[in-house]
Amino acid sequence: MGSTFRTDARAAIKTVLDAFQAANPERVKVVYRARPGAFPATPCIYIGGSDEAITYTAQTRNRQMTDFSFVLVDNLIDASTSEDRMDATVDLLVDACWNAFNSMPGGRGLLQLTSVRDVDIVLEGPNGNTVYRGARFGFDDPRNPTFVLEGGP
């Protein structure tokens, strides 16, 4: 059977995010598997890219995420209210990720949150752009990577 690393990593973070959303429905209304074309319900989360680097040592393949993330999105209505809600939700999500670091199936790898960065999410539309407040959660620091080690053929 072939490798399922990317599928496993996305499924692991989706499981963490779904559990968070179920426990905190007022903080996250919906979790998307990929960036949607619109955000009809906010706050929401979408799972971002899953770029990776692959290295080989003897009969071992090491697959490391170089750009694996999810993004928390909220309306930018009142900057102080939106920011307070975002900060509180970010803190809770950091804890949820910390508690789930070993959630990769079969214990073959680690899911390690290494950064949170404030971002603006811009959706272009026929009547102009809509800007949302965002926080990007990265699992992509090479010093603490999200990875899996796999044996050779």
Phi and psi in radians as a Rosetta constraint file:
Dihedral C 1 N 2 CA 2 C 2 CIRCULARHARMONIC -1.341 0.35
Dihedral N 2 CA 2 C 2 N 3 CIRCULARHARMONIC 3.058 0.35
Dihedral C 2 N 3 CA 3 C 3 CIRCULARHARMONIC -1.242 0.35
Dihedral N 3 CA 3 C 3 N 4 CIRCULARHARMONIC 2.545 0.35
Dihedral C 3 N 4 CA 4 C 4 CIRCULARHARMONIC -2.164 0.35
Dihedral N 4 CA 4 C 4 N 5 CIRCULARHARMONIC 0.468 0.35
Dihedral C 4 N 5 CA 5 C 5 CIRCULARHARMONIC -0.981 0.35
Dihedral N 5 CA 5 C 5 N 6 CIRCULARHARMONIC -0.916 0.35
Dihedral C 5 N 6 CA 6 C 6 CIRCULARHARMONIC -1.100 0.35
Dihedral N 6 CA 6 C 6 N 7 CIRCULARHARMONIC -0.771 0.35
Dihedral C 6 N 7 CA 7 C 7 CIRCULARHARMONIC -1.080 0.35
Dihedral N 7 CA 7 C 7 N 8 CIRCULARHARMONIC -0.754 0.35
Dihedral C 7 N 8 CA 8 C 8 CIRCULARHARMONIC -1.134 0.35
Dihedral N 8 CA 8 C 8 N 9 CIRCULARHARMONIC -0.742 0.35
Dihedral C 8 N 9 CA 9 C 9 CIRCULARHARMONIC -1.126 0.35
Dihedral N 9 CA 9 C 9 N 10 CIRCULARHARMONIC -0.796 0.35
Dihedral C 9 N 10 CA 10 C 10 CIRCULARHARMONIC -1.143 0.35
Dihedral N 10 CA 10 C 10 N 11 CIRCULARHARMONIC -0.703 0.35
Dihedral C 10 N 11 CA 11 C 11 CIRCULARHARMONIC -1.149 0.35
Dihedral N 11 CA 11 C 11 N 12 CIRCULARHARMONIC -0.669 0.35
Dihedral C 11 N 12 CA 12 C 12 CIRCULARHARMONIC -1.116 0.35
Dihedral N 12 CA 12 C 12 N 13 CIRCULARHARMONIC -0.822 0.35
Dihedral C 12 N 13 CA 13 C 13 CIRCULARHARMONIC -1.238 0.35
Dihedral N 13 CA 13 C 13 N 14 CIRCULARHARMONIC -0.584 0.35
Dihedral C 13 N 14 CA 14 C 14 CIRCULARHARMONIC -1.105 0.35
Dihedral N 14 CA 14 C 14 N 15 CIRCULARHARMONIC -0.691 0.35
Dihedral C 14 N 15 CA 15 C 15 CIRCULARHARMONIC -1.094 0.35
Dihedral N 15 CA 15 C 15 N 16 CIRCULARHARMONIC -0.772 0.35
Dihedral C 15 N 16 CA 16 C 16 CIRCULARHARMONIC -1.073 0.35
Dihedral N 16 CA 16 C 16 N 17 CIRCULARHARMONIC -0.811 0.35
Dihedral C 16 N 17 CA 17 C 17 CIRCULARHARMONIC -1.197 0.35
Dihedral N 17 CA 17 C 17 N 18 CIRCULARHARMONIC -0.678 0.35
Dihedral C 17 N 18 CA 18 C 18 CIRCULARHARMONIC -1.106 0.35
Dihedral N 18 CA 18 C 18 N 19 CIRCULARHARMONIC -0.718 0.35
Dihedral C 18 N 19 CA 19 C 19 CIRCULARHARMONIC -1.139 0.35
Dihedral N 19 CA 19 C 19 N 20 CIRCULARHARMONIC -0.707 0.35
Dihedral C 19 N 20 CA 20 C 20 CIRCULARHARMONIC -1.097 0.35
Dihedral N 20 CA 20 C 20 N 21 CIRCULARHARMONIC -0.796 0.35
Dihedral C 20 N 21 CA 21 C 21 CIRCULARHARMONIC -1.098 0.35
Dihedral N 21 CA 21 C 21 N 22 CIRCULARHARMONIC -0.717 0.35
Dihedral C 21 N 22 CA 22 C 22 CIRCULARHARMONIC -1.125 0.35
Dihedral N 22 CA 22 C 22 N 23 CIRCULARHARMONIC -0.626 0.35
Dihedral C 22 N 23 CA 23 C 23 CIRCULARHARMONIC -1.439 0.35
Dihedral N 23 CA 23 C 23 N 24 CIRCULARHARMONIC -0.332 0.35
Dihedral C 23 N 24 CA 24 C 24 CIRCULARHARMONIC -2.385 0.35
Dihedral N 24 CA 24 C 24 N 25 CIRCULARHARMONIC 1.051 0.35
Dihedral C 24 N 25 CA 25 C 25 CIRCULARHARMONIC -1.129 0.35
Dihedral N 25 CA 25 C 25 N 26 CIRCULARHARMONIC -0.368 0.35
Dihedral C 25 N 26 CA 26 C 26 CIRCULARHARMONIC -1.405 0.35
Dihedral N 26 CA 26 C 26 N 27 CIRCULARHARMONIC -0.354 0.35
Dihedral C 26 N 27 CA 27 C 27 CIRCULARHARMONIC -1.591 0.35
Dihedral N 27 CA 27 C 27 N 28 CIRCULARHARMONIC -0.549 0.35
Dihedral C 27 N 28 CA 28 C 28 CIRCULARHARMONIC -2.439 0.35
Dihedral N 28 CA 28 C 28 N 29 CIRCULARHARMONIC 2.023 0.35
Dihedral C 28 N 29 CA 29 C 29 CIRCULARHARMONIC -1.458 0.35
Dihedral N 29 CA 29 C 29 N 30 CIRCULARHARMONIC -0.586 0.35
Dihedral C 29 N 30 CA 30 C 30 CIRCULARHARMONIC -2.667 0.35
Dihedral N 30 CA 30 C 30 N 31 CIRCULARHARMONIC 2.608 0.35
Dihedral C 30 N 31 CA 31 C 31 CIRCULARHARMONIC -2.069 0.35
Dihedral N 31 CA 31 C 31 N 32 CIRCULARHARMONIC 2.149 0.35
Dihedral C 31 N 32 CA 32 C 32 CIRCULARHARMONIC -1.783 0.35
Dihedral N 32 CA 32 C 32 N 33 CIRCULARHARMONIC 2.541 0.35
Dihedral C 32 N 33 CA 33 C 33 CIRCULARHARMONIC -1.277 0.35
Dihedral N 33 CA 33 C 33 N 34 CIRCULARHARMONIC -0.355 0.35
Dihedral C 33 N 34 CA 34 C 34 CIRCULARHARMONIC -2.646 0.35
Dihedral N 34 CA 34 C 34 N 35 CIRCULARHARMONIC 2.979 0.35
Dihedral C 34 N 35 CA 35 C 35 CIRCULARHARMONIC -1.153 0.35
Dihedral N 35 CA 35 C 35 N 36 CIRCULARHARMONIC 2.152 0.35
Dihedral C 35 N 36 CA 36 C 36 CIRCULARHARMONIC -1.405 0.35
Dihedral N 36 CA 36 C 36 N 37 CIRCULARHARMONIC 2.922 0.35
Dihedral C 36 N 37 CA 37 C 37 CIRCULARHARMONIC -1.332 0.35
Dihedral N 37 CA 37 C 37 N 38 CIRCULARHARMONIC -0.296 0.35
Dihedral C 37 N 38 CA 38 C 38 CIRCULARHARMONIC -2.665 0.35
Dihedral N 38 CA 38 C 38 N 39 CIRCULARHARMONIC 2.860 0.35
Dihedral C 38 N 39 CA 39 C 39 CIRCULARHARMONIC -2.092 0.35
Dihedral N 39 CA 39 C 39 N 40 CIRCULARHARMONIC 1.427 0.35
Dihedral C 39 N 40 CA 40 C 40 CIRCULARHARMONIC -1.204 0.35
Dihedral N 40 CA 40 C 40 N 41 CIRCULARHARMONIC -0.427 0.35
Dihedral C 40 N 41 CA 41 C 41 CIRCULARHARMONIC -2.289 0.35
Dihedral N 41 CA 41 C 41 N 42 CIRCULARHARMONIC 2.133 0.35
Dihedral C 41 N 42 CA 42 C 42 CIRCULARHARMONIC -2.236 0.35
Dihedral N 42 CA 42 C 42 N 43 CIRCULARHARMONIC 2.702 0.35
Dihedral C 42 N 43 CA 43 C 43 CIRCULARHARMONIC -1.181 0.35
Dihedral N 43 CA 43 C 43 N 44 CIRCULARHARMONIC 2.608 0.35
Dihedral C 43 N 44 CA 44 C 44 CIRCULARHARMONIC -2.512 0.35
Dihedral N 44 CA 44 C 44 N 45 CIRCULARHARMONIC 3.007 0.35
Dihedral C 44 N 45 CA 45 C 45 CIRCULARHARMONIC -2.323 0.35
Dihedral N 45 CA 45 C 45 N 46 CIRCULARHARMONIC 2.458 0.35
Dihedral C 45 N 46 CA 46 C 46 CIRCULARHARMONIC -2.252 0.35
Dihedral N 46 CA 46 C 46 N 47 CIRCULARHARMONIC 2.602 0.35
Dihedral C 46 N 47 CA 47 C 47 CIRCULARHARMONIC -1.507 0.35
Dihedral N 47 CA 47 C 47 N 48 CIRCULARHARMONIC 2.248 0.35
Dihedral C 47 N 48 CA 48 C 48 CIRCULARHARMONIC -1.567 0.35
Dihedral N 48 CA 48 C 48 N 49 CIRCULARHARMONIC -2.541 0.35
Dihedral C 48 N 49 CA 49 C 49 CIRCULARHARMONIC -1.218 0.35
Dihedral N 49 CA 49 C 49 N 50 CIRCULARHARMONIC 2.934 0.35
Dihedral C 49 N 50 CA 50 C 50 CIRCULARHARMONIC -2.508 0.35
Dihedral N 50 CA 50 C 50 N 51 CIRCULARHARMONIC 0.882 0.35
Dihedral C 50 N 51 CA 51 C 51 CIRCULARHARMONIC -1.153 0.35
Dihedral N 51 CA 51 C 51 N 52 CIRCULARHARMONIC 2.662 0.35
Dihedral C 51 N 52 CA 52 C 52 CIRCULARHARMONIC -2.558 0.35
Dihedral N 52 CA 52 C 52 N 53 CIRCULARHARMONIC 2.809 0.35
Dihedral C 52 N 53 CA 53 C 53 CIRCULARHARMONIC -2.034 0.35
Dihedral N 53 CA 53 C 53 N 54 CIRCULARHARMONIC 2.493 0.35
Dihedral C 53 N 54 CA 54 C 54 CIRCULARHARMONIC -2.173 0.35
Dihedral N 54 CA 54 C 54 N 55 CIRCULARHARMONIC 2.238 0.35
Dihedral C 54 N 55 CA 55 C 55 CIRCULARHARMONIC -2.190 0.35
Dihedral N 55 CA 55 C 55 N 56 CIRCULARHARMONIC 2.763 0.35
Dihedral C 55 N 56 CA 56 C 56 CIRCULARHARMONIC -2.222 0.35
Dihedral N 56 CA 56 C 56 N 57 CIRCULARHARMONIC 2.375 0.35
Dihedral C 56 N 57 CA 57 C 57 CIRCULARHARMONIC -2.367 0.35
Dihedral N 57 CA 57 C 57 N 58 CIRCULARHARMONIC 1.986 0.35
Dihedral C 57 N 58 CA 58 C 58 CIRCULARHARMONIC 0.896 0.35
Dihedral N 58 CA 58 C 58 N 59 CIRCULARHARMONIC -2.078 0.35
Dihedral C 58 N 59 CA 59 C 59 CIRCULARHARMONIC -1.760 0.35
Dihedral N 59 CA 59 C 59 N 60 CIRCULARHARMONIC 0.368 0.35
Dihedral C 59 N 60 CA 60 C 60 CIRCULARHARMONIC -2.042 0.35
Dihedral N 60 CA 60 C 60 N 61 CIRCULARHARMONIC 2.340 0.35
Dihedral C 60 N 61 CA 61 C 61 CIRCULARHARMONIC -1.888 0.35
Dihedral N 61 CA 61 C 61 N 62 CIRCULARHARMONIC 2.255 0.35
Dihedral C 61 N 62 CA 62 C 62 CIRCULARHARMONIC -1.949 0.35
Dihedral N 62 CA 62 C 62 N 63 CIRCULARHARMONIC 2.019 0.35
Dihedral C 62 N 63 CA 63 C 63 CIRCULARHARMONIC -1.867 0.35
Dihedral N 63 CA 63 C 63 N 64 CIRCULARHARMONIC 2.100 0.35
Dihedral C 63 N 64 CA 64 C 64 CIRCULARHARMONIC -2.122 0.35
Dihedral N 64 CA 64 C 64 N 65 CIRCULARHARMONIC 2.361 0.35
Dihedral C 64 N 65 CA 65 C 65 CIRCULARHARMONIC -1.245 0.35
Dihedral N 65 CA 65 C 65 N 66 CIRCULARHARMONIC 2.275 0.35
Dihedral C 65 N 66 CA 66 C 66 CIRCULARHARMONIC -1.895 0.35
Dihedral N 66 CA 66 C 66 N 67 CIRCULARHARMONIC -0.252 0.35
Dihedral C 66 N 67 CA 67 C 67 CIRCULARHARMONIC -2.727 0.35
Dihedral N 67 CA 67 C 67 N 68 CIRCULARHARMONIC 1.329 0.35
Dihedral C 67 N 68 CA 68 C 68 CIRCULARHARMONIC -2.045 0.35
Dihedral N 68 CA 68 C 68 N 69 CIRCULARHARMONIC 2.248 0.35
Dihedral C 68 N 69 CA 69 C 69 CIRCULARHARMONIC -2.749 0.35
Dihedral N 69 CA 69 C 69 N 70 CIRCULARHARMONIC 2.904 0.35
Dihedral C 69 N 70 CA 70 C 70 CIRCULARHARMONIC -2.348 0.35
Dihedral N 70 CA 70 C 70 N 71 CIRCULARHARMONIC 2.763 0.35
Dihedral C 70 N 71 CA 71 C 71 CIRCULARHARMONIC -2.228 0.35
Dihedral N 71 CA 71 C 71 N 72 CIRCULARHARMONIC 2.229 0.35
Dihedral C 71 N 72 CA 72 C 72 CIRCULARHARMONIC -1.539 0.35
Dihedral N 72 CA 72 C 72 N 73 CIRCULARHARMONIC 2.240 0.35
Dihedral C 72 N 73 CA 73 C 73 CIRCULARHARMONIC -2.135 0.35
Dihedral N 73 CA 73 C 73 N 74 CIRCULARHARMONIC 2.381 0.35
Dihedral C 73 N 74 CA 74 C 74 CIRCULARHARMONIC -2.482 0.35
Dihedral N 74 CA 74 C 74 N 75 CIRCULARHARMONIC 2.744 0.35
Dihedral C 74 N 75 CA 75 C 75 CIRCULARHARMONIC -1.107 0.35
Dihedral N 75 CA 75 C 75 N 76 CIRCULARHARMONIC 2.615 0.35
Dihedral C 75 N 76 CA 76 C 76 CIRCULARHARMONIC -1.866 0.35
Dihedral N 76 CA 76 C 76 N 77 CIRCULARHARMONIC 1.332 0.35
Dihedral C 76 N 77 CA 77 C 77 CIRCULARHARMONIC -1.668 0.35
Dihedral N 77 CA 77 C 77 N 78 CIRCULARHARMONIC -1.241 0.35
Dihedral C 77 N 78 CA 78 C 78 CIRCULARHARMONIC -1.979 0.35
Dihedral N 78 CA 78 C 78 N 79 CIRCULARHARMONIC 1.999 0.35
Dihedral C 78 N 79 CA 79 C 79 CIRCULARHARMONIC -0.931 0.35
Dihedral N 79 CA 79 C 79 N 80 CIRCULARHARMONIC -0.722 0.35
Dihedral C 79 N 80 CA 80 C 80 CIRCULARHARMONIC -1.237 0.35
Dihedral N 80 CA 80 C 80 N 81 CIRCULARHARMONIC -0.745 0.35
Dihedral C 80 N 81 CA 81 C 81 CIRCULARHARMONIC -1.180 0.35
Dihedral N 81 CA 81 C 81 N 82 CIRCULARHARMONIC -0.803 0.35
Dihedral C 81 N 82 CA 82 C 82 CIRCULARHARMONIC -1.070 0.35
Dihedral N 82 CA 82 C 82 N 83 CIRCULARHARMONIC -0.761 0.35
Dihedral C 82 N 83 CA 83 C 83 CIRCULARHARMONIC -1.137 0.35
Dihedral N 83 CA 83 C 83 N 84 CIRCULARHARMONIC -0.767 0.35
Dihedral C 83 N 84 CA 84 C 84 CIRCULARHARMONIC -1.058 0.35
Dihedral N 84 CA 84 C 84 N 85 CIRCULARHARMONIC -0.785 0.35
Dihedral C 84 N 85 CA 85 C 85 CIRCULARHARMONIC -1.130 0.35
Dihedral N 85 CA 85 C 85 N 86 CIRCULARHARMONIC -0.729 0.35
Dihedral C 85 N 86 CA 86 C 86 CIRCULARHARMONIC -1.100 0.35
Dihedral N 86 CA 86 C 86 N 87 CIRCULARHARMONIC -0.826 0.35
Dihedral C 86 N 87 CA 87 C 87 CIRCULARHARMONIC -1.038 0.35
Dihedral N 87 CA 87 C 87 N 88 CIRCULARHARMONIC -0.779 0.35
Dihedral C 87 N 88 CA 88 C 88 CIRCULARHARMONIC -1.118 0.35
Dihedral N 88 CA 88 C 88 N 89 CIRCULARHARMONIC -0.722 0.35
Dihedral C 88 N 89 CA 89 C 89 CIRCULARHARMONIC -1.215 0.35
Dihedral N 89 CA 89 C 89 N 90 CIRCULARHARMONIC -0.696 0.35
Dihedral C 89 N 90 CA 90 C 90 CIRCULARHARMONIC -1.017 0.35
Dihedral N 90 CA 90 C 90 N 91 CIRCULARHARMONIC -0.828 0.35
Dihedral C 90 N 91 CA 91 C 91 CIRCULARHARMONIC -1.004 0.35
Dihedral N 91 CA 91 C 91 N 92 CIRCULARHARMONIC -0.769 0.35
Dihedral C 91 N 92 CA 92 C 92 CIRCULARHARMONIC -1.166 0.35
Dihedral N 92 CA 92 C 92 N 93 CIRCULARHARMONIC -0.672 0.35
Dihedral C 92 N 93 CA 93 C 93 CIRCULARHARMONIC -1.201 0.35
Dihedral N 93 CA 93 C 93 N 94 CIRCULARHARMONIC -0.629 0.35
Dihedral C 93 N 94 CA 94 C 94 CIRCULARHARMONIC -1.054 0.35
Dihedral N 94 CA 94 C 94 N 95 CIRCULARHARMONIC -0.765 0.35
Dihedral C 94 N 95 CA 95 C 95 CIRCULARHARMONIC -1.101 0.35
Dihedral N 95 CA 95 C 95 N 96 CIRCULARHARMONIC -0.729 0.35
Dihedral C 95 N 96 CA 96 C 96 CIRCULARHARMONIC -1.078 0.35
Dihedral N 96 CA 96 C 96 N 97 CIRCULARHARMONIC -0.709 0.35
Dihedral C 96 N 97 CA 97 C 97 CIRCULARHARMONIC -1.217 0.35
Dihedral N 97 CA 97 C 97 N 98 CIRCULARHARMONIC -0.683 0.35
Dihedral C 97 N 98 CA 98 C 98 CIRCULARHARMONIC -1.043 0.35
Dihedral N 98 CA 98 C 98 N 99 CIRCULARHARMONIC -0.760 0.35
Dihedral C 98 N 99 CA 99 C 99 CIRCULARHARMONIC -1.235 0.35
Dihedral N 99 CA 99 C 99 N 100 CIRCULARHARMONIC -0.304 0.35
Dihedral C 99 N 100 CA 100 C 100 CIRCULARHARMONIC -1.966 0.35
Dihedral N 100 CA 100 C 100 N 101 CIRCULARHARMONIC 0.360 0.35
Dihedral C 100 N 101 CA 101 C 101 CIRCULARHARMONIC -1.016 0.35
Dihedral N 101 CA 101 C 101 N 102 CIRCULARHARMONIC -0.511 0.35
Dihedral C 101 N 102 CA 102 C 102 CIRCULARHARMONIC -1.788 0.35
Dihedral N 102 CA 102 C 102 N 103 CIRCULARHARMONIC 0.638 0.35
Dihedral C 102 N 103 CA 103 C 103 CIRCULARHARMONIC -1.640 0.35
Dihedral N 103 CA 103 C 103 N 104 CIRCULARHARMONIC 0.111 0.35
Dihedral C 103 N 104 CA 104 C 104 CIRCULARHARMONIC -1.194 0.35
Dihedral N 104 CA 104 C 104 N 105 CIRCULARHARMONIC 2.370 0.35
Dihedral C 104 N 105 CA 105 C 105 CIRCULARHARMONIC -0.974 0.35
Dihedral N 105 CA 105 C 105 N 106 CIRCULARHARMONIC 2.417 0.35
Dihedral C 105 N 106 CA 106 C 106 CIRCULARHARMONIC 1.263 0.35
Dihedral N 106 CA 106 C 106 N 107 CIRCULARHARMONIC 0.095 0.35
Dihedral C 106 N 107 CA 107 C 107 CIRCULARHARMONIC 1.119 0.35
Dihedral N 107 CA 107 C 107 N 108 CIRCULARHARMONIC 0.376 0.35
Dihedral C 107 N 108 CA 108 C 108 CIRCULARHARMONIC -1.440 0.35
Dihedral N 108 CA 108 C 108 N 109 CIRCULARHARMONIC -0.143 0.35
Dihedral C 108 N 109 CA 109 C 109 CIRCULARHARMONIC -2.792 0.35
Dihedral N 109 CA 109 C 109 N 110 CIRCULARHARMONIC 3.141 0.35
Dihedral C 109 N 110 CA 110 C 110 CIRCULARHARMONIC -2.176 0.35
Dihedral N 110 CA 110 C 110 N 111 CIRCULARHARMONIC 2.526 0.35
Dihedral C 110 N 111 CA 111 C 111 CIRCULARHARMONIC -1.865 0.35
Dihedral N 111 CA 111 C 111 N 112 CIRCULARHARMONIC 1.800 0.35
Dihedral C 111 N 112 CA 112 C 112 CIRCULARHARMONIC -2.103 0.35
Dihedral N 112 CA 112 C 112 N 113 CIRCULARHARMONIC 1.928 0.35
Dihedral C 112 N 113 CA 113 C 113 CIRCULARHARMONIC -1.219 0.35
Dihedral N 113 CA 113 C 113 N 114 CIRCULARHARMONIC 2.214 0.35
Dihedral C 113 N 114 CA 114 C 114 CIRCULARHARMONIC -2.154 0.35
Dihedral N 114 CA 114 C 114 N 115 CIRCULARHARMONIC -0.141 0.35
Dihedral C 114 N 115 CA 115 C 115 CIRCULARHARMONIC -2.811 0.35
Dihedral N 115 CA 115 C 115 N 116 CIRCULARHARMONIC 2.679 0.35
Dihedral C 115 N 116 CA 116 C 116 CIRCULARHARMONIC -2.329 0.35
Dihedral N 116 CA 116 C 116 N 117 CIRCULARHARMONIC 2.218 0.35
Dihedral C 116 N 117 CA 117 C 117 CIRCULARHARMONIC -2.292 0.35
Dihedral N 117 CA 117 C 117 N 118 CIRCULARHARMONIC 2.290 0.35
Dihedral C 117 N 118 CA 118 C 118 CIRCULARHARMONIC -1.209 0.35
Dihedral N 118 CA 118 C 118 N 119 CIRCULARHARMONIC 2.359 0.35
Dihedral C 118 N 119 CA 119 C 119 CIRCULARHARMONIC -2.454 0.35
Dihedral N 119 CA 119 C 119 N 120 CIRCULARHARMONIC 2.692 0.35
Dihedral C 119 N 120 CA 120 C 120 CIRCULARHARMONIC -1.740 0.35
Dihedral N 120 CA 120 C 120 N 121 CIRCULARHARMONIC 2.311 0.35
Dihedral C 120 N 121 CA 121 C 121 CIRCULARHARMONIC -1.800 0.35
Dihedral N 121 CA 121 C 121 N 122 CIRCULARHARMONIC 2.113 0.35
Dihedral C 121 N 122 CA 122 C 122 CIRCULARHARMONIC -2.002 0.35
Dihedral N 122 CA 122 C 122 N 123 CIRCULARHARMONIC 2.141 0.35
Dihedral C 122 N 123 CA 123 C 123 CIRCULARHARMONIC -1.887 0.35
Dihedral N 123 CA 123 C 123 N 124 CIRCULARHARMONIC 2.174 0.35
Dihedral C 123 N 124 CA 124 C 124 CIRCULARHARMONIC -1.512 0.35
Dihedral N 124 CA 124 C 124 N 125 CIRCULARHARMONIC 2.400 0.35
Dihedral C 124 N 125 CA 125 C 125 CIRCULARHARMONIC -2.445 0.35
Dihedral N 125 CA 125 C 125 N 126 CIRCULARHARMONIC 2.983 0.35
Dihedral C 125 N 126 CA 126 C 126 CIRCULARHARMONIC -1.131 0.35
Dihedral N 126 CA 126 C 126 N 127 CIRCULARHARMONIC -0.410 0.35
Dihedral C 126 N 127 CA 127 C 127 CIRCULARHARMONIC -1.830 0.35
Dihedral N 127 CA 127 C 127 N 128 CIRCULARHARMONIC 0.342 0.35
Dihedral C 127 N 128 CA 128 C 128 CIRCULARHARMONIC 1.987 0.35
Dihedral N 128 CA 128 C 128 N 129 CIRCULARHARMONIC -3.140 0.35
Dihedral C 128 N 129 CA 129 C 129 CIRCULARHARMONIC -1.544 0.35
Dihedral N 129 CA 129 C 129 N 130 CIRCULARHARMONIC 2.592 0.35
Dihedral C 129 N 130 CA 130 C 130 CIRCULARHARMONIC -2.011 0.35
Dihedral N 130 CA 130 C 130 N 131 CIRCULARHARMONIC 2.233 0.35
Dihedral C 130 N 131 CA 131 C 131 CIRCULARHARMONIC -1.873 0.35
Dihedral N 131 CA 131 C 131 N 132 CIRCULARHARMONIC 2.312 0.35
Dihedral C 131 N 132 CA 132 C 132 CIRCULARHARMONIC -2.061 0.35
Dihedral N 132 CA 132 C 132 N 133 CIRCULARHARMONIC 2.672 0.35
Dihedral C 132 N 133 CA 133 C 133 CIRCULARHARMONIC -1.439 0.35
Dihedral N 133 CA 133 C 133 N 134 CIRCULARHARMONIC 2.428 0.35
Dihedral C 133 N 134 CA 134 C 134 CIRCULARHARMONIC -2.474 0.35
Dihedral N 134 CA 134 C 134 N 135 CIRCULARHARMONIC 2.818 0.35
Dihedral C 134 N 135 CA 135 C 135 CIRCULARHARMONIC -2.374 0.35
Dihedral N 135 CA 135 C 135 N 136 CIRCULARHARMONIC 2.121 0.35
Dihedral C 135 N 136 CA 136 C 136 CIRCULARHARMONIC -1.670 0.35
Dihedral N 136 CA 136 C 136 N 137 CIRCULARHARMONIC 2.161 0.35
Dihedral C 136 N 137 CA 137 C 137 CIRCULARHARMONIC -1.745 0.35
Dihedral N 137 CA 137 C 137 N 138 CIRCULARHARMONIC 2.013 0.35
Dihedral C 137 N 138 CA 138 C 138 CIRCULARHARMONIC -1.821 0.35
Dihedral N 138 CA 138 C 138 N 139 CIRCULARHARMONIC 2.426 0.35
Dihedral C 138 N 139 CA 139 C 139 CIRCULARHARMONIC -2.079 0.35
Dihedral N 139 CA 139 C 139 N 140 CIRCULARHARMONIC 0.946 0.35
Dihedral C 139 N 140 CA 140 C 140 CIRCULARHARMONIC -2.455 0.35
Dihedral N 140 CA 140 C 140 N 141 CIRCULARHARMONIC 0.291 0.35
Dihedral C 140 N 141 CA 141 C 141 CIRCULARHARMONIC -1.430 0.35
Dihedral N 141 CA 141 C 141 N 142 CIRCULARHARMONIC 2.113 0.35
Dihedral C 141 N 142 CA 142 C 142 CIRCULARHARMONIC -1.087 0.35
Dihedral N 142 CA 142 C 142 N 143 CIRCULARHARMONIC -0.328 0.35
Dihedral C 142 N 143 CA 143 C 143 CIRCULARHARMONIC -1.352 0.35
Dihedral N 143 CA 143 C 143 N 144 CIRCULARHARMONIC -0.433 0.35
Dihedral C 143 N 144 CA 144 C 144 CIRCULARHARMONIC -2.420 0.35
Dihedral N 144 CA 144 C 144 N 145 CIRCULARHARMONIC 1.201 0.35
Dihedral C 144 N 145 CA 145 C 145 CIRCULARHARMONIC -1.394 0.35
Dihedral N 145 CA 145 C 145 N 146 CIRCULARHARMONIC 2.726 0.35
Dihedral C 145 N 146 CA 146 C 146 CIRCULARHARMONIC -1.429 0.35
Dihedral N 146 CA 146 C 146 N 147 CIRCULARHARMONIC 2.136 0.35
Dihedral C 146 N 147 CA 147 C 147 CIRCULARHARMONIC -2.627 0.35
Dihedral N 147 CA 147 C 147 N 148 CIRCULARHARMONIC 2.988 0.35
Dihedral C 147 N 148 CA 148 C 148 CIRCULARHARMONIC -2.539 0.35
Dihedral N 148 CA 148 C 148 N 149 CIRCULARHARMONIC 2.465 0.35
Dihedral C 148 N 149 CA 149 C 149 CIRCULARHARMONIC -1.842 0.35
Dihedral N 149 CA 149 C 149 N 150 CIRCULARHARMONIC 2.279 0.35
Dihedral C 149 N 150 CA 150 C 150 CIRCULARHARMONIC -2.211 0.35
Dihedral N 150 CA 150 C 150 N 151 CIRCULARHARMONIC 2.444 0.35
Dihedral C 150 N 151 CA 151 C 151 CIRCULARHARMONIC -1.298 0.35
Dihedral N 151 CA 151 C 151 N 152 CIRCULARHARMONIC 2.804 0.35
Dihedral C 151 N 152 CA 152 C 152 CIRCULARHARMONIC -1.353 0.35
Dihedral N 152 CA 152 C 152 N 153 CIRCULARHARMONIC 3.019 0.35
